[in-house]
Amino acid sequence: MAGARRAKVHVTDWGDILRQQEHRPYALPAAPFAITMSWHDLLFIHFEVEVSALRAAVPSGLELDLWQGKAWVGVVPFYMSQVGPPALNQLPWTSHFEELNVRTYVTQGGRDGVFFFSLDAANWLAVLTARARFHLQYFWARMQLEHDGSAIRYRSRRRLGPPARFEANYAPSGAPYRSEPGSLEHWLTERYCLYTTDGAGRVYRGDIHHLPWPLQAAEADITINEMGRPHGLSLDAERPLLHFARRLDVLAWPLAPAERRSE
């Protein structure tokens, strides 16, 4: 798409990222990672929502993870590069594309993670692959990311599935920093697995690994946000919680059945 960050993307030393694990809340899987990806120009837009509304929208097999009794949902626009197995993560048209996630926070077996209500992507092949292999609610969308200096203009309109549009202009407004353990921003961002369910209600976990988030304060003008509407969620707060990250390199493992906490 016009203006997307497709040039000057350096090839990551994934081994170096694997060697840095002291910040993780639990050990890495024993199996090798399967997929790499780099996330660019990412904006976390977090909204506090009613717990009852969130409980109605999240599959019953997943336990909500609340912050001091409060529920949060994030809308996250960004751009991805180096997507795919390590030997195939530089292919044109399949390894670089825009993505827009709607996520919340759940826990299973003592491991806090992320549940995705939806994931819109500008690459139809990625949509089909993720739906088939990862039980994720991916949707094909027409998307555009443009740069104006350090600021980003982001537009998304879903092509297939429940209608949903998003438009925003955003930019970092402070220097990069690492969130403090025990803070809300750390709780929202430093998560190292996702959860999903299949058609039979079985719960699966997908582990990920990355270095601590290089967060920045952010400002945003959100002109259209319909991303919560298909899920019965009101995401229209005048002042959502905003954080920016210029880049994060990520490793991902295949899905596996999620264990439950033993009683």
C-alpha positions, 0 to 999 in steps of 0.5 A, a space after each residue: 500500500 502507498 507509503 507503507 514501510 517496505 524499505 530499509 527493513 534489516 534482517 533480524 538476528 533471531 538467535 540474539 533475541 532467543 538468548 535474551 529471556 530474563 524478562 519472561 514470566 515463564 520459560 520458552 517452549 522446548 520445540 523450535 519456533 516456527 514463524 518470525 515477524 517484525 511489527 512496525 509503527 504500532 499504536 496500542 489504543 486501549 479502552 476500558 469496557 464493562 466486564 459483563 460485556 466482555 464476558 459475553 463476547 469472549 468464549 466461555 472456555 477462557 477466563 477473563 484477566 482483569 486489572 484491579 477488577 477492570 476489563 480492557 480491550 485494545 485496538 492495535 494498528 501496525 505494519 508487519 515485515 519478515 512474516 513466515 518461517 525463517 527460510 521464507 520470511 522475505 518473500 514478496 507479497 506474503 511477508 510484508 503487509 498491514 494488520 489491525 488487531 482487536 484484543 483483550 486479556 485472558 488467562 489459562 493454566 496460570 499463564 496470562 495471554 491475549 485473546 483476539 476478537 479479530 485480526 484484519 490484514 491486507 494480505 489474503 494469503 495470510 488471512 487464509 493461512 491463519 484461519 486454517 492453521 491457527 483458528 484465528 478470526 482473520 479478515 481480508 481488508 483494504 488497508 493503507 499506512 502512510 508516513 508524514 515524518 514521524 507521524 502515521 496515517 492509517 486507514 482500514 476497511 474490511 473487504 469480507 466479513 462483518 463490516 468494520 472500518 478504522 481511520 486514525 492519524 497518530 505519532 509518538 510523543 515521547 522517548 522510548 522506555 520500558 514499562 515497569 513491572 506492576 504497572 498497567 502498561 506492563 500488564 497490557 503489553 508484556 504478554 507472551 502467548 495468545 489463546 484461541 478456540 476451535 469450533 468445538 470449544 477446545 482452547 489452544 495456546 500459541 507462545 511468542 517471544 520478543 524483547 521488552 516493548 520499547 514503548 513511547 507515549 503517543 497522541 492520536 486523532 481517531 476519526 473512525 473506529 468501528 472495530 468493536 461493533 461486530 463484538 457488541 463492544 463500545 470502544 468510543 472513549 474520548 481519551 483512550 490509553 495510548 502507547 506507540 512502538 516503532 518496531 518489535 521483532 517477534 518469534 512464534 510457536 505452533 498452537 498447542 492444547 492449553 492446560 488448565 490450572 490444576 485444582 
